[in-house]
């Protein structure tokens, strides 16, 4: 276990506000998503430096298919380029890639790319970067409950053991950027006792200092897990 001053092991982020970031600059939405990828890069690096064992990022929800086809294609293209161009950086920073959600239902070229990246980073140890792709928490829970039932018993333990995040540390802190205050079908089970942190900062503007501020606030919170 990593020992760090803030005490958090696993942070998740709903990276919201790319579209508004672009609009403010009179740029197309894709420019906001590109800037969002830059923020991902910087924050993943910072996560390692801040001693986090795991970070989960909401990159594409099972509801994002409702967006215009052009934007869906832009997002998939950016994801592919990110995985391809950052594989070396993952190796250099000891980052193990993980993908959660129904990603095997994505286009075959994306699935092949992910399979390769998972394999290439599987020996890395410092930080696990879980990217949620075609992810919805209700879908994850239905899959987990079915898997638990297939093995005989549905209980909190057997559901948890079949979640996409089963091999990750418990979620400590969930951050959402851009001023929206909802969970949008992200890590619903895992958030049961997570601390929630909302900031008005748009995702492309979110810096390592902002992550540090969230962790500082986390360190000051009194987590009681239902006790006194
Ligand atoms: C929300 O902004 C953001 C998304 C739906 C996509 C997040 C994707 C990235 C940051 C890029 C790819 C990710 C990785 C891991 C490489 P929005 O479009 O809903 O913004 P708006 O609410 O301001 O319109």
Boltz pocket constraint, residues with backbone or C-beta under 6 A from the ligand:
constraints:
  - pocket:
      binder: B
      contacts: [[A, 15], [A, 16], [A, 17], [A, 18], [A, 19], [A, 20], [A, 21], [A, 33], [A, 36], [A, 37], [A, 40], [A, 57], [A, 58], [A, 59], [A, 60], [A, 64], [A, 75], [A, 78], [A, 79], [A, 82], [A, 131], [A, 203]]
      max_distance: 6.0
